[in-house]
Amino acid sequence: MRRSHADHRLGTIARDHGQLAARARSFATGEESNGAVSGRPLLPSEQLAQ
């Protein structure tokens, strides 16, 4: 899957796989998490794929 296929993005910073998984779980359950941000792209998908 390319990034242009998703309308929503999640970006994370983690020291290891365990921390990454914990931040992804927090996001999935709606909890706030340091080191994770989400949002929608500002440009239409076709412009991002170039």
N, C-alpha and C positions, 0 to 999 in steps of 0.2 A: 504494500500500500504506500502510495506517495502522500506527502503532506497535503497536497492540493485536494485530496479526497475528503478531508475532515473539515467541518465547519468550526470546530472548537478545538483548542490546543491546550495541552498541559505541559509546562516546563518544570523540571525539577533539578535540584543540585543535591547530590548525596555522596557520602564517603564510601559506601559499600552497597551491595545488593540488599541487605537487610534494611538499611535506612531508606533506600529507594522504594522498597515494597511497603514500608510503613507509611511513607508519604503518599504513595498511590492509594493505599487503603483509606487514609485520612480524607483524601480528596473524594473518593468514591462514596464515603459516608457523610460528606458535607461538612467535615471538621476543618478548621483552619490549621495550616501547617507552615512553619517556617521553611523556606527553601523550595516552595512549590507555588507556582502562579498559573493561572488559567485565563483564557480569553478567546476572543475571536479575531481573525486577521482583519487588518484595516483595509487591505486591498482585495478585490475580487480574486477568486481562486485562479482564474486563467492568467492573471498578472503575476501571481506568486510563483507559478510553475516555470516561468521563463528563465 
